C-alpha cells in the first residue's frame, strides 16, 4: 500500500498535484476544469432537490463566505438583469410617504391608479385620502367604519357622485340655452380688426392729450397751481357747484372729526418725551346732528373699553378718560368734544354698584359726598353742557343707581343741583355689566340709552368679553396676591431702612431693629387702607353745612315719595327677574336650535356628524333643564301680566326648587359631557368643522358650546341676588315675604351643594397640577385626598449634632417645597433657572420623598443666633431639618400640619 511504502512512486503524481483537496488537481488545468464542472453539476442537482428554505440557507451561507469584490459582482449582475430604476415606489417607501404622494391626485386619477396593482389599490382606497374629498362637499358617512374596514369613504364618494345630475355642454345648451353662439372664423376676423383699430385710436388720443397738457402748463407751477390757472373764468356749471358744496360739507365733517380727535387723553410713551392718544382715530365717531350731538365718556377702568368704543353708534361722540386724572380733565374732554355746542345727552360709562359710582380714583360719587363744593361744581358745569329738560336733554349714568333707595336719592339730588334730568338703570346686577340692558329711570324718550349710544349686537359682544376678562382677572389677582404682598413688604422695609440710615448711626440701627420692623409693618397696613385724599373725604359737619333749605326740602320729599310707592320698586325687581329669566332661556334655546337640532337632523338623513349615543350624552340633560326653565318662564310671565300688590312670586320658586333633580343630573354628568365634546372634536373632523361654524355667533351670543353649558352653574347666584332684592322691597306683613324666605333657603341649600361639587372638581385639578408640576411624582389621585397647603422652605444640615441646640451651626444644602395633602406630605426639591436676556426665572420641582401623616413626627428647634424659624420633620427612614423665611410662615405651617396629622389619625 502507499501508506506502507511511502517511497513507492505514484503514477501521474507530478501532473495531478493537488491544493486544499486530495481530489482536486492543481497543475492539470483541463482535468481541474472537468472536475469543477462535474462538481457544479452535482451541486446544481442537489440544489434542484432542496426545498425553498434549504435553498435560502445555502445562498446565505455562500454570500457570507464571499468577499466584497464577489458581492459587488453579484450586485452588478442584478443591476444589469433587473434594473432598480423600475422598482415600485409604494413597495420601497414608507406607507405614509406613499399616501402623501397619492393625496395630490384627484378622485379620477385615484380610481385609475387603483387599477395598476394590488398594492396601489390598497393604498388609493384608504380613508385618509377620500375622507377630505367627501367632507369638502359636505358628504358624511351615515355610520362609523370598523377598525379593519377600508374603502368606505371611497364607495361613499362614488355613490354621492352617482346621484348628481351631470349634463354635457350640448345637453346644458339644449335644456338651459346659451348666452352666445360661437362665431365662425370668418366672422371673428373683422371683429379683431375693429378692436385693434379702436385701441390704436385711444392710444393716440391719450398721447396727444398728455403732450398738450405739458405744452400749456407753466414749468414753475405745481399741480394745484396748474389746476387753478387752467380753470376758466365765469360762473361754474351746475355739476361743479354741486361738487363744491359737497366738498365744503366734507370739510366741515372733517373739522368735526378732528375736533373730536383732540379730546383724546394723552399718555406718555416709554421714553417719556412724547405723548400719543390712548385710542386710534378710527374709534372716534362723527356727529349726525350738528346742533345737538350725543356725547359719552368711557372710563379706562372698564374692562375691554376698546371694544366698547368700537360699539358706539355712528352719530355719537365718544371719549375715553383716564381713571387716575382729576375732575377737571372730564370737563376739558367734554368742552373740546362739543366745541361750544349743547349736547342732546351726555353719558358716563363707569363702574360702580347700586349705591355709589367710581367716577375717578378717589372720587366715589354717592349720597354722602355729593354736595361737596368741588363735586357740586363739576356736576353743575357738566349739566351746563347739556340741553335743558324741556328740550329733551338728560345725563345717562351707566351705573345701577336706580336699583337702591340711596342711588335714587343721589340721582334726585343731581337733578335738583343741575336742573338736568339724570337717569340710570334700575336692574339688579346679575352679571358682568348686564344691568345696563335693564329698565332705566326717567320718562320714555327716543329709545333706551344703551341702544341710543351703542350698537346692541356689539354691546352684547363686549359684555361677553368683559365677563371673560373679569374671570381672568380673578385668577391673576389670586396668583399675584402673595407676590405683590411680598413686594409691598420689601418696599416698606427699604423705605424705613433708607430713613434710618440717613438719620442714625450703625450702632443705633442695630439697637432699633425691632422698631424698624414695626415701622415697616405699619407702612404695609397703612397702604392697605383706601384713604380718600381728595376733598370728597370730609366729615358730616361740612356736608350738613353745605345743604341749603331747598335741598333739605327736596330730600324730605324724595323720602316721602319712596315710602308712599314701595310697590313700584317691587314691581321693577319682578320685571327684572322676568327679563333675566328670558335671557337665560334664550341661551339654553340656542343650545337646542344651533347644536342639538342640526346634529339630530344630520343623523336622521344618514349623514351623521355624531352618533346617537354621543348626542344623547351631550344634550339630554341640558334640554331637560331648558324644558324646566321654560315652564318657570311661563309661570312668571303669566303672573306679571296681572301683577298687583297682592301677587306673589315665592310660590313659583318653591315649586321650581322641588324639581332641581334635573340640575343635579346635569352637574353629575357635566365632566362626562365636556370629555365627550373634546373626544368627538378630536376624532370626528366633521364635528370639528360643525363647531367652527356654529360657535361664537350672534345667535349664540358670541359664546361657544362649552361656555353655553356653563350657564346653569352661574344661574343660581343670579337667582339669589334677584330674590334677595325682591324680598328687600316686600313688606314684612306680606304673604310673599315668608314664601320668598323659604325659596331663598331652598336655593341657598342647592347652591351649597353646587359649591361642594365645584370644590371637589377644584381639588382634583389641584392634585393634577401638582402631579404635572413635580417631576417623578407618583400618582396622587385617590378618594378623599386633597391639597391643603404649599410651603417653601430651605433644608439645613448640622455638622455636629452632639452640641446643644443653642450652639449648633447649620448650613443650607438646598431648597425644598412641601406639599401638604390630606393624608400625606410630599417633599420635593426646588430649583431655579434663568433665561438669558430675561428677568423672570423658571422654577422646577423634583420629587424627593412622600411620608404618610400618621408616621410623621415634628420637632421644634428653638431660635438662636445661628438659626431661626427651624423645625425637624422626622419620617420612618430619614429626617429633614427645614427653616422658613418668616416666623409667621413657620407658625402657620406647623399649626396646619399638626391639625392635619390629628385629622388623619382620627380617621
C-alpha positions in Angstrom: 0.0 0.0 0.0 1.0 3.6 -0.4 0.9 4.2 3.3 3.3 1.2 4.0 5.9 2.2 1.4 6.0 5.9 1.0 9.0 5.8 -1.3 6.9 4.0 -3.9 6.2 6.2 -6.9 2.6 7.1 -7.7 2.0 7.3 -11.5 1.0 10.8 -12.7 1.9 12.5 -9.3 3.5 15.5 -10.9 0.6 16.1 -13.3 -2.0 15.5 -10.6 -0.5 17.7 -7.8 -3.4 18.9 -5.6 -4.2 22.0 -3.5 -6.6 22.1 -0.5 -8.0 18.7 -1.5 -6.7 15.3 -2.4 -9.2 15.1 -5.3 -8.7 18.5 -7.0 -5.8 18.6 -9.5 -3.7 21.8 -9.3 -1.4 21.8 -12.2 -3.5 20.0 -14.8 -5.9 22.7 -16.0 -8.1 20.6 -18.2 -8.6 18.0 -15.5 -9.2 20.7 -13.0 -11.9 22.3 -15.2 -13.5 18.9 -15.9 -13.7 18.1 -12.2 -15.0 21.6 -11.4 -17.8 21.2 -14.0 -18.7 17.8 -12.5 -19.0 19.2 -9.0 -21.0 22.2 -10.2 -23.4 19.8 -11.9 -23.7 17.7 -8.7 -24.4 20.7 -6.5 -26.9 22.0 -9.1 -28.6 18.6 -9.0 -28.7 18.8 -5.2 -30.0 22.4 -5.3 -32.9 21.3 -7.5 -33.8 18.7 -5.0 -33.8 21.1 -2.0 -36.7 22.9 -0.6 -37.1 26.7 -0.7 -35.9 27.1 2.9 -32.9 24.9 2.2 -32.0 26.9 -0.9 -32.2 30.2 1.1 -29.9 28.8 3.8 -27.5 27.6 1.1 -27.4 31.0 -0.6 -27.0 32.8 2.8 -24.0 30.5 3.6 -22.5 31.2 0.2 -23.0 35.0 0.5 -21.4 35.1 3.9 -18.3 33.4 2.5 -18.0 35.8 -0.4 -15.6 38.8 -0.4 -16.6 42.3 -1.2 -15.5 42.0 -4.8 -17.5 38.9 -5.2 -20.6 40.6 -3.7 -20.1 43.6 -5.9 -20.1 41.2 -8.9 -23.5 39.9 -7.8 -24.8 43.4 -7.4 -23.6 44.4 -10.9 -25.2 41.3 -12.3 -28.6 42.2 -10.7 -28.3 45.8 -11.8 -27.8 44.6 -15.4 -30.5 42.0 -15.4 -33.1 43.7 -13.1 -32.6 47.5 -13.1 -33.6 49.1 -9.8 -35.0 52.2 -11.6 -38.2 50.3 -12.4 -39.0 49.4 -8.8 -42.4 50.2 -7.5 -42.1 53.2 -5.1 -45.1 52.0 -3.0 -43.2 48.8 -2.0 -40.0 50.6 -1.1 -41.0 53.9 0.5 -42.8 54.1 3.9 -46.6 53.9 3.7 -47.1 57.5 5.0 -44.9 58.9 2.2 -46.7 56.8 -0.4 -50.1 58.1 0.9 -48.8 61.7 0.9 -47.8 61.2 -2.8 -51.3 59.8 -3.7 -53.0 62.7 -1.8 -52.1 65.1 -4.7 -54.3 63.1 -7.1 -57.9 63.9 -7.9 -60.6 61.3 -7.5 -60.5 60.3 -11.2 -56.7 59.7 -11.1 -57.0 57.8 -7.8 -59.5 55.4 -9.4 -57.1 55.0 -12.4 -54.2 54.3 -10.0 -56.2 51.7 -8.2 -56.1 49.6 -11.4 -52.3 49.4 -11.6 -51.6 46.8 -9.0 -52.9 45.4 -5.8 -50.6 47.5 -3.6 -51.7 50.6 -5.4 -55.3 49.7 -5.0 -54.9 49.1 -1.3 -53.2 52.5 -0.8 -55.5 54.5 -3.0 -58.6 53.2 -1.2 -57.5 54.4 2.2 -60.0 56.6 4.1 -57.4 59.3 4.8 -57.4 60.1 1.1 -61.1 60.0 0.4 -62.5 61.5 3.6 -61.2 65.1 3.0 -62.7 65.0 -0.5 -66.1 63.9 0.9 -66.0 66.4 3.8 -65.2 69.2 1.3 -68.6 68.7 -0.4 -70.5 68.0 2.9 -70.8 64.3 2.3 -70.6 62.4 5.6 -70.8 58.7 6.3 -74.0 57.5 7.8 -72.1 55.1 10.1 -68.8 54.6 11.7 -66.4 52.3 9.8 -65.0 49.3 11.6 -61.3 49.1 12.6 -60.2 46.9 9.7 -62.6 48.2 7.1 -61.1 50.4 4.3 -62.6 51.8 1.2 -65.8 53.1 2.9 -65.2 56.7 2.2 -64.4 55.9 -1.5 -67.6 54.0 -2.0 -69.5 56.8 -0.3 -67.9 59.4 -2.6 -68.7 57.3 -5.7 -72.3 56.8 -4.5 -72.8 60.6 -3.9 -71.3 61.4 -7.3 -73.6 58.9 -9.0 -76.6 60.7 -7.5 -75.6 64.1 -9.0 -77.2 65.5 -12.2 -74.4 65.7 -14.8 -75.1 67.5 -18.1 -72.7 67.7 -21.0 -72.3 71.2 -22.7 -74.6 70.1 -25.5 -77.3 68.8 -23.1 -76.9 72.0 -21.0 -77.4 74.2 -24.1 -80.5 72.1 -25.0 -82.0 72.5 -21.5 -81.0 76.0 -20.4 -80.0 77.6 -23.7 -76.8 79.5 -24.4 -75.9 83.2 -24.0 -73.9 83.4 -27.2 -73.4 81.1 -30.2 -69.8 80.6 -31.2 -68.8 82.6 -34.3 -67.0 81.2 -37.3 -63.5 82.3 -38.2 -64.8 84.5 -41.0 -67.0 86.4 -38.5 -64.3 86.7 -35.8 -61.6 88.3 -38.1 -63.4 91.6 -38.7 -64.2 91.9 -35.0 -60.5 91.5 -34.1 -59.5 94.2 -36.7 -62.1 96.6 -35.3 -60.8 96.1 -31.8 -57.2 96.7 -32.9 -58.1 99.9 -34.7 -60.1 101.1 -31.6 -57.1 100.5 -29.3 -54.8 102.4 -31.7 -57.1 105.5 -31.8 -57.5 105.5 -28.0 -53.7 105.3 -27.5 -53.1 108.2 -30.0 -55.6 110.5 -28.3 -54.2 109.8 -24.9 -50.7 110.6 -26.0 -51.9 113.8 -27.7 -53.7 115.0 -24.6 -50.6 114.4 -22.4 -48.5 116.3 -24.9 -50.9 119.3 -24.9 -51.0 119.4 -21.1 -47.3 119.5 -20.9 -47.1 122.3 -23.5 -49.7 124.6 -21.8 -48.7 124.1 -18.1 -46.1 126.6 -16.9 -42.9 124.8 -15.7 -42.8 126.7 -12.4 -46.3 125.9 -11.3 -47.3 123.0 -9.0 -50.1 120.6 -9.8 -52.6 122.6 -7.7 -51.5 125.8 -9.2 -51.9 124.4 -12.7 -55.4 123.4 -11.9 -56.3 126.9 -10.7 -54.5 128.5 -13.7 -56.3 126.4 -16.2 -59.7 126.9 -14.6 -61.9 129.1 -16.9 -63.4 132.3 -15.6 -67.1 132.9 -15.3 -69.8 131.2 -13.3 -69.1 127.5 -12.8 -71.5 124.9 -14.2 -74.1 123.2 -12.0 -72.1 120.0 -11.6 -69.1 122.0 -10.4 -71.2 124.0 -7.9 -72.6 120.7 -6.6 -69.1 119.3 -6.2 -68.0 122.5 -4.3 -70.9 122.2 -1.9 -70.2 118.6 -1.3 -66.5 119.4 -0.7 -67.4 122.1 1.8 -69.7 119.7 3.6 -67.0 117.1 3.7 -64.5 119.7 5.0 -67.0 120.6 7.8 -67.4 117.0 8.8 -63.6 116.6 8.7 -63.3 119.5 11.1 -65.8 117.9 13.4 -63.8 114.7 13.4 -60.5 116.5 14.0 -62.1 118.4 16.9 -63.2 115.2 18.5 -59.8 113.7 18.0 -58.3 116.4 20.1 -60.4 115.2 23.0 -58.4 112.0 23.2 -56.4 111.7 26.5 -52.7 111.5 26.1 -50.2 109.1 27.6 -46.5 109.2 27.9 -44.6 106.7 25.9 -41.7 104.6 27.2 -39.1 107.3 26.9 -41.5 109.9 28.4 -40.6 112.5 25.9 -43.6 112.4 23.6 -47.3 111.8 24.0 -49.8 109.9 21.9 -53.6 109.4 22.1 -54.9 106.4 24.1 -57.0 105.3 21.1 -56.7 105.4 17.4 -58.7 107.9 15.3 -61.0 105.2 14.0 -62.5 104.9 17.5 -63.9 108.4 17.2 -67.3 108.9 15.5 -68.6 111.9 13.8 -71.8 113.8 14.6 -75.1 113.3 12.8 -76.9 116.3 14.3 -74.7 119.4 14.0 -76.7 121.3 16.6 -77.2 118.9 19.5 -74.9 115.9 19.3 -74.8 113.0 21.8 -71.6 112.5 23.8 -70.4 109.7 26.1 -67.5 109.4 28.4 -66.0 105.9 28.9 -63.7 105.2 31.9 -60.4 103.5 31.2 -61.2 101.2 34.2 -63.9 99.4 32.2 -62.6 96.1 31.0 -62.1 95.8 27.2 -63.0 99.5 26.8 -61.6 99.4 23.3 -64.4 97.1 22.2 -66.9 99.3 24.0 -65.6 102.3 22.0 -65.9 100.3 18.8 -69.6 99.6 19.6 -70.5 103.4 19.8 -73.2 104.4 17.3 -72.1 106.4 14.2 -73.8 109.7 15.3 -72.3 109.8 18.8 -69.1 111.4 20.0 -67.1 109.3 22.4 -64.0 109.9 24.6 -62.0 107.7 26.9 -60.9 109.4 30.1 -58.1 108.2 32.4 -59.3 106.9 35.7 -56.4 108.5 37.6 -57.0 112.0 36.3 -58.7 114.8 38.2 -62.3 116.0 37.7 -61.2 118.9 35.6 -60.0 116.5 32.9 -63.5 115.3 32.3 -64.8 118.8 31.8 -61.9 119.6 29.4 -62.7 116.5 27.3 -66.4 117.4 27.2 -65.7 121.0 26.3 -63.3 120.1 23.5 -65.6 117.5 22.0 -68.7 119.7 22.0 -66.8 122.8 20.7 -69.3 125.3 22.2 -72.4 123.4 21.3 -75.1 122.0 23.6 -75.3 118.2 23.8 -78.6 116.5 23.4 -77.5 114.0 26.0 -74.3 113.1 27.9 -73.5 109.5 29.1 -70.9 108.4 31.6 -69.9 104.8 31.4 -68.0 103.9 34.7 -68.0 101.0 37.2 -69.9 101.0 40.5 -72.8 99.4 42.3 -76.3 100.4 43.3 -75.1 102.8 46.0 -72.1 104.6 44.5 -70.2 105.3 41.3 -66.4 105.0 40.9 -66.0 108.0 38.7 -62.3 108.6 39.2 -59.6 107.4 41.5 -60.5 108.7 45.0 -63.8 110.1 43.7 -66.6 107.8 44.7 -69.9 109.6 44.0 -72.6 108.7 46.5 -75.2 110.4 48.6 -72.7 111.3 51.4 -70.2 113.3 49.3 -72.4 114.6 46.5 -72.8 118.1 47.9 -69.1 118.8 48.3 -68.0 122.1 46.6 -65.7 120.5 44.1 -68.1 117.7 43.2 -71.0 120.1 43.1 -69.2 122.4 40.7 -68.3 119.5 38.5 -71.9 118.3 38.1 -73.2 121.9 37.6 -70.7 122.5 34.9 -71.4 119.2 33.2 -75.1 120.0 33.3 -74.5 123.3 31.6 -73.2 121.4 28.6 -76.5 119.6 28.2 -79.7 120.9 26.7 -82.5 121.7 29.2 -85.0 119.2 30.3 -87.8 120.9 28.3 -85.6 120.4 25.2 -85.2 116.7 26.0 -81.7 116.9 27.4 -80.5 114.4 30.0 -77.4 112.8 31.6 -77.2 109.0 31.5 -75.1 107.2 34.2 -74.4 103.6 33.2 -74.2 102.5 36.8 -77.2 100.7 38.6 -78.0 103.6 40.9 -81.7 103.1 40.2 -81.7 99.7 42.0 -81.4 101.1 45.5 -83.0 103.9 47.5 -79.6 105.5 48.1 -78.9 105.6 44.4 -82.3 107.0 43.6 -81.8 109.7 46.2 -78.4 110.6 44.7 -80.0 110.9 41.2 -82.7 113.2 42.6 -80.1 115.4 44.2 -78.1 115.6 41.0 -81.3 116.6 39.1 -82.0 119.3 41.6 -78.5 120.7 41.6 -78.1 120.9 37.8 -81.6 121.3 36.6 -81.0 118.4 34.2 -82.6 115.0 34.3 -80.3 112.2 35.4 -81.1 108.6 34.5 -79.7 105.3 35.5 -80.6 101.6 35.1 -82.9 100.0 37.7 -81.9 96.4 37.2 -80.0 94.3 39.7 -76.5 93.5 38.5 -76.9 89.7 37.8 -73.9 89.6 35.5 -70.9 91.5 34.2 -72.5 94.9 33.3 -75.8 93.2 32.4 -77.6 95.8 34.4 -77.3 98.4 31.6 -79.7 96.3 29.5 -82.5 96.5 32.1 -85.1 99.2 32.6 -84.0 102.9 33.1 -85.3 105.6 35.3 -86.9 108.6 33.7 -89.6 109.2 31.2 -89.6 107.1 28.0 -87.7 109.1 25.3 -86.5 108.3 21.8 -85.1 104.9 23.0 -83.2 103.2 25.8 -79.8 104.7 26.5 -77.9 101.5 25.6 -79.4 101.4 22.1 -79.0 105.2 21.8 -75.3 105.3 22.4 -74.2 101.8 21.3 -74.9 99.1 18.7 -76.9 96.4 20.6 -75.1 93.4 18.9 -71.6 94.9 19.5 -72.6 95.9 23.1 -73.6 92.3 23.8 -70.3 91.1 22.4 -68.4 93.5 24.7 -70.4 92.3 27.7 -69.3 88.7 27.0 -65.6 89.7 26.6 -65.9 91.8 29.8 -67.1 88.8 31.7 -64.2 86.7 30.4 -61.8 89.4 31.4 -63.3 89.6 34.9 -62.8 85.9 35.4 -59.2 86.1 34.1 -58.5 89.0 36.5 -59.8 87.0 39.4 -57.2 84.3 38.6 -54.5 86.9 38.1 -55.3 88.5 41.4 -55.2 85.2 43.2 -51.8 84.3 41.7 -50.2 87.7 42.1 -51.6 88.5 45.5 -48.8 86.8 47.5 -46.1 88.2 45.2 -47.4 91.8 45.5 -47.7 91.4 49.2 -44.1 90.4 49.5 -43.1 93.2 47.2 -45.0 95.6 49.4 -43.1 94.4 52.4 -39.8 94.8 50.7 -40.6 98.3 49.5 -41.7 99.3 53.0 -38.6 97.8 54.6 -36.4 99.7 52.1 -38.1 103.0 52.9 -37.6 102.5 56.6 -34.0 101.4 56.1 -33.2 104.4 54.0 -34.7 106.8 56.6 -32.8 105.1 59.5 -29.5 105.1 57.6 -29.9 108.8 56.8 -30.7 109.8 60.4 -29.0 107.2 62.7 -25.6 105.7 63.2 -24.8 102.0 62.7 -25.0 101.2 66.4 -28.4 102.9 66.7 -29.7 100.9 63.7 -28.6 97.6 65.3 -30.3 98.6 68.5 -33.5 99.6 66.9 -34.2 96.6 64.5 -37.5 95.8 66.2 -38.6 99.4 65.8 -37.7 99.3 62.1 -39.6 96.1 61.6 -42.7 97.6 63.4 -42.5 100.7 61.2 -42.3 98.5 58.0 -45.4 96.6 59.1 -47.2 99.8 59.9 -46.5 101.1 56.4 -47.9 98.0 54.9 -51.1 98.3 56.9 -51.4 102.0 56.0 -51.1 101.2 52.3 -54.0 98.7 52.5 -56.4 101.4 53.6 -58.1 103.2 50.7 -57.6 106.7 52.1 -59.6 109.4 50.5 -57.1 112.3 50.0 -59.4 114.4 47.9 -61.9 116.9 49.1 -64.6 114.2 48.8 -63.4 112.7 52.0 -64.9 115.1 54.6 -66.8 115.0 57.8 -70.5 115.1 58.1 -70.5 118.6 59.5 -69.3 120.1 56.2 -71.9 118.1 54.4 -74.7 119.4 56.6 -73.4 123.0 56.3 -73.4 122.8 52.5 -77.0 121.7 52.3 -79.4 124.6 51.6 -83.0 124.8 52.7 -84.4 123.8 49.3 -82.1 120.8 49.2 -83.3 119.6 52.5 -86.9 120.0 51.4 -86.1 118.0 48.3 -84.6 115.2 50.3 -87.6 115.1 52.6 -90.0 115.0 49.6 -88.0 112.2 48.0 -88.1 110.1 51.2 -91.9 110.6 51.4 -92.2 109.5 47.8 -90.2 106.4 48.3 -92.3 105.5 51.4 -95.5 106.2 49.5 -94.8 104.0 46.5 -93.0 100.8 47.8 -94.8 98.6 45.3 -93.2 100.2 42.3 -89.8 99.1 43.4 -91.1 95.6 44.0 -92.7 95.5 40.5 -89.5 96.8 38.9 -87.5 93.9 40.6 -90.1 91.4 39.4 -89.8 92.7 35.9 -86.0 92.4 36.2 -86.5 88.8 37.3 -88.6 88.0 34.3 -86.2 89.7 31.9 -83.3 87.9 33.3 -85.1 84.5 33.1 -86.0 85.3 29.5 -82.3 85.9 28.6 -81.3 82.7 30.4 -83.9 80.6 28.5 -82.7 82.2 25.2 -79.2 81.0 25.9 -80.5 77.4 26.6 -82.6 77.6 23.5 -79.6 78.4 21.5 -78.0 75.1 22.5 -81.1 73.3 21.2 -81.6 75.3 18.0 -77.9 75.8 16.9 -76.4 72.5 18.1 -78.8 69.7 19.0 -81.4 70.1 16.3 -78.9 70.2 13.3 -77.0 67.2 14.7 -80.2 65.2 15.0 -81.3 66.2 11.5 -78.0 65.1 10.1 -78.3 61.7 11.9 -81.8 61.2 10.5 -80.7 62.0 7.0 -78.0 59.3 7.0 -75.2 61.9 7.1 -74.4 61.7 10.7 -71.9 64.1 12.2 -72.2 62.5 15.7 -73.6 59.2 16.8 -76.9 59.0 18.6 -75.2 57.9 21.8 -72.9 61.0 21.8 -75.8 63.3 21.0 -77.7 61.9 23.9 -74.8 62.2 26.3 -74.1 65.9 25.4 -77.6 67.3 25.1 -80.1 65.2 27.0 -79.6 66.9 30.4 -79.4 70.5 29.1 -82.6 70.0 27.1 -84.4 68.8 30.3 -83.2 72.0 32.0 -84.5 74.0 29.1 -87.9 72.4 29.5 -87.9 73.1 33.2 -86.9 76.8 32.9 -89.3 77.4 30.1 -92.1 76.3 32.4 -90.7 78.7 35.1 -90.6 81.5 32.5 -94.2 80.8 31.5 -95.3 81.0 35.1 -93.5 84.2 35.7 -94.9 85.8 32.6 -98.5 84.8 33.5 -98.0 86.2 37.0 -96.6 89.5 35.8 -99.3 90.0 33.2 -101.8 90.5 36.0 -99.4 91.9 38.6 -100.7 93.7 41.6 -99.5 94.5 45.2 -101.0 91.2 46.5 -99.5 88.9 44.0 -96.6 86.5 45.0 -93.6 85.1 43.3 -92.2 82.9 46.1 -94.6 80.0 45.5 -93.4 79.7 41.9 -89.8 79.4 43.0 -90.7 76.9 45.8 -92.3 74.7 43.1 -89.2 75.2 40.9 -86.9 74.2 43.8 -88.7 70.9 44.2 -87.7 69.9 40.6 -84.0 70.7 40.9 -83.1 67.0 40.5 -82.9 67.8 36.7 -80.0 70.2 37.5 -78.4 67.5 39.8 -78.3 65.1 36.9 -76.7 67.7 34.7 -74.0 68.7 37.2 -73.2 65.0 37.9 -72.7 64.3 34.2 -71.0 67.7 33.4 -67.4 66.3 33.4 -68.5 63.5 31.2 -70.2 65.9 28.8 -67.1 68.0 28.4 -64.9 65.0 27.9 -67.3 63.7 25.2 -67.2 67.0 23.4 -63.4 67.0 23.4 -63.1 63.4 22.3 -65.6 63.9 19.4 -63.8 67.1 18.4 -60.5 65.2 18.1 -61.9 62.0 16.5 -64.5 63.5 14.1 -63.4 66.2 11.6 -67.0 66.8 10.7 -67.9 67.7 14.2 -64.9 70.0 14.5 -66.0 71.8 11.3 -69.5 72.0 12.7 -68.4 73.6 15.9 -66.3 76.1 14.0 -69.3 77.2 12.0 -71.7 77.4 15.0 -69.5 78.7 17.9 -69.4 82.4 18.8 -72.1 83.7 16.5 -74.8 86.3 17.1 -77.3 83.6 17.7 -75.2 82.0 20.5 -74.4 85.5 22.0 -70.8 85.1 21.0 -70.4 82.0 23.2 -69.1 78.5 22.3 -70.8 75.3 23.3 -68.8 74.7 26.5 -69.4 78.3 27.5 -73.2 77.9 27.0 -73.1 74.7 29.1 -71.5 76.8 31.9 -74.6 79.0 32.2 -76.7 76.7 34.5 -73.9 76.7 37.2 -74.0 80.5 37.3 -77.7 80.9 37.3 -78.2 80.2 41.0 -76.1 83.2 42.0 -78.4 85.4 39.9 -81.5 83.7 41.5 -80.2 84.5 45.0 -79.4 88.2 44.1 -82.8 88.8 42.5 -84.8 87.0 45.2 -82.9 89.0 47.9 -83.8 92.2 46.1 -87.4 91.2 45.8 -87.7 90.3 49.5 -86.0 93.6 50.4 -88.8 95.6 48.7 -91.6 93.3 50.1 -93.2 94.5 53.3 -92.8 92.3 56.4 -96.5 91.5 56.7 -96.9 90.5 53.0 -97.8 86.9 52.3 -94.9 86.6 49.7 -92.3 87.5 52.3 -92.4 84.1 54.0 -92.5 82.3 50.7 -89.6 84.3 49.4 -87.6 83.4 52.5 -88.4 79.7 52.0 -87.4 79.9 48.3 -84.2 81.6 49.2 -83.3 79.0 51.8 -84.1 76.3 49.2 -81.9 77.9 46.5 -79.1 78.5 49.1 -79.1 74.8 50.1 -78.8 73.8 46.5 -76.1 76.5 45.9 -74.1 74.9 48.8 -74.4 71.5 47.1 -73.2 73.0 43.8 -70.3 74.8 45.6 -69.3 71.4 47.1 -69.2 69.9 43.6 -67.1 72.8 42.4 -64.8 72.4 45.3 -64.3 68.6 44.6 -63.5 69.4 41.0 -61.1 72.1 42.0 -59.3 69.7 44.5 -58.9 67.2 41.7 -57.5 69.8 39.4 -55.0 70.9 42.2 -53.8 67.4 42.6 -53.4 67.0 38.8 -51.5 70.3 38.7 -49.1 69.2 41.5 -48.6 65.9 39.7 -47.7 67.7 36.4 -45.5 70.2 38.2 -43.3 67.8 40.2 -41.0 65.6 38.1 -41.1 62.0 39.0 -44.2 62.4 41.2 -46.3 59.3 41.9 -50.0 59.1 41.2 -51.9 61.4 43.6 -55.5 60.9 42.6 -57.2 59.0 45.4 -60.5 59.1 47.1 -60.9 61.9 49.7 -57.4 63.2 49.0 -56.9 67.0 48.5 -54.2 69.6 48.8 -54.2 71.7 52.0 -51.1 74.0 51.8 -47.8 74.5 49.9 -44.8 75.9 51.8 -41.4 76.8 50.5 -38.5 76.1 53.0 -34.8 75.5 53.0 -33.1 72.3 54.0 -30.4 72.6 56.7 -27.6 70.3 57.7 -25.9 70.3 61.1 -22.2 69.2 61.1 -22.1 68.3 64.9 -25.4 67.0 66.4 -23.8 66.3 69.8 -23.7 70.0 70.6 -26.8 71.5 72.3 -29.4 73.3 70.1 -28.3 76.8 71.2 -24.8 76.2 69.9 -25.4 74.2 66.8 -24.3 75.7 63.5 -26.3 74.8 60.4 -25.6 75.2 56.7 -28.1 75.4 53.9 -28.0 72.5 51.5 -30.9 73.0 49.1 -34.4 74.5 48.6 -37.4 72.4 49.3 -41.1 72.7 48.6 -43.6 70.9 50.9 -47.0 69.9 49.6 -49.3 69.0 52.5 -52.1 66.6 51.4 -54.9 65.4 53.5 -53.2 62.1 54.2 -49.5 62.5 53.2 -46.7 65.0 53.0 -45.0 65.4 49.6 -41.4 66.7 49.7 -39.8 68.0 46.5 -36.6 69.8 45.8 -36.9 73.2 44.2 -34.6 74.6 41.5 -34.5 78.0 39.8 -33.1 78.6 36.3 -32.7 81.9 34.5 -33.1 82.5 30.8 -30.6 84.8 29.0 -31.9 88.4 28.5 -35.0 87.6 30.6 -35.7 88.9 34.1 -38.2 86.2 35.0 -36.9 82.9 36.3 -38.3 79.4 35.9 -38.9 77.1 38.9 -38.7 73.3 38.6 -39.6 70.7 41.2 -38.1 67.2 41.6 -39.8 64.5 43.7 -37.8 63.6 46.8 -40.0 61.6 49.2 -43.5 61.2 50.5 -44.4 60.4 54.1 -47.8 59.4 55.5 -49.0 61.9 58.0 -49.7 59.3 60.8 -46.0 58.2 60.5 -44.6 61.8 60.6 -43.1 63.4 63.7 -42.4 67.1 64.2 -39.7 68.6 66.4 -39.3 72.3 67.0 -35.8 73.9 67.0 -35.6 76.9 69.3 -34.3 80.1 67.8 -30.7 81.0 68.4 -28.2 83.4 67.0 -27.2 80.8 64.4 -30.6 79.6 63.2 -34.2 81.0 63.2 -37.6 79.6 62.2 -36.3 76.0 62.0 -38.0 72.6 62.7 -37.4 68.9 62.1 -39.7 66.6 60.0 -38.9 63.0 61.0 -40.1 60.1 58.9 -39.7 56.4 59.4 -36.4 56.2 57.5 -35.0 59.8 57.4 -35.5 63.3 58.7 -35.4 66.8 57.2 -34.2 69.9 59.0 -36.2 72.8 57.5 -36.5 76.5 58.1 -38.9 79.2 56.8 -38.0 82.7 55.8 -40.6 84.4 58.1 -41.7 83.4 61.6 -45.3 83.7 60.7 -44.9 81.1 58.0 -43.4 78.7 60.4 -46.2 79.2 63.0 -48.9 78.8 60.4 -47.3 75.8 58.7 -46.7 73.9 61.9 -50.2 74.6 63.2 -51.8 73.4 59.9 -49.5 70.4 59.7 -50.4 69.3 63.3 -54.1 69.7 62.7 -53.8 67.6 59.5 -51.9 64.9 61.4 -54.6 64.7 64.1 -57.3 64.5 61.5 -55.5 61.6 59.7 -55.1 59.7 62.9 -58.8 60.1 63.8 -59.9 58.6 60.5 
